[in-house]
């Protein structure tokens, strides 16, 4: 029997196409993306099978589909930090943003950058790899030569420190804005 990779792929993977498409249509929010998603899943499965063929092809196919959808959802949730603010503001044309709003966004970005720079070195490295480079906890642990549990603790610590710094900065910014409004009221009153 000629068991080339292409024959194996047709027999063990493409045989599940109707089931895969039904699954994708059921769980993926954008039906128009399903054909592209299906093709990307096939490419990943084929490339992986070039190295070693999975012992449970159907399970591997659906696990690949789940992982790919998770990655796509994660990427779609990434928003440029400068766009932080009220979601309603995202529907405003750029020209309609006030100078005060732009200044506030820049200040928030600067506070975040400073808070990130103030993290302890190991924590900063872990946060960069996990949150910016989107590496898995396991990949970060391997790269830094530490246990996965240490990575988990560093991420939790980093999030706590960044949140505290941003909240403190926001509170200081809010009291500055209130003082400015109050001063303006006295000038015009």
Secondary structure, DSSP 8 states (H G I E B T S, - for coil): ----HHHHHHHHTGGGHHHHHHHHHHH-S-GGGHHHHHHHHHHHHHHHHHH---SSHHHHHHHHHHHHHHHHHHHHT---GGG-S-GGGGGS-GGGS-HHHHHHHHHHHHHHHHHHHHS-HHHHHHHIIIIIS---HHHHHHHHTS-HHHHHHHHHHHHHHHHHHHHHHHHHHHHHHHHHHHHHHHHH-
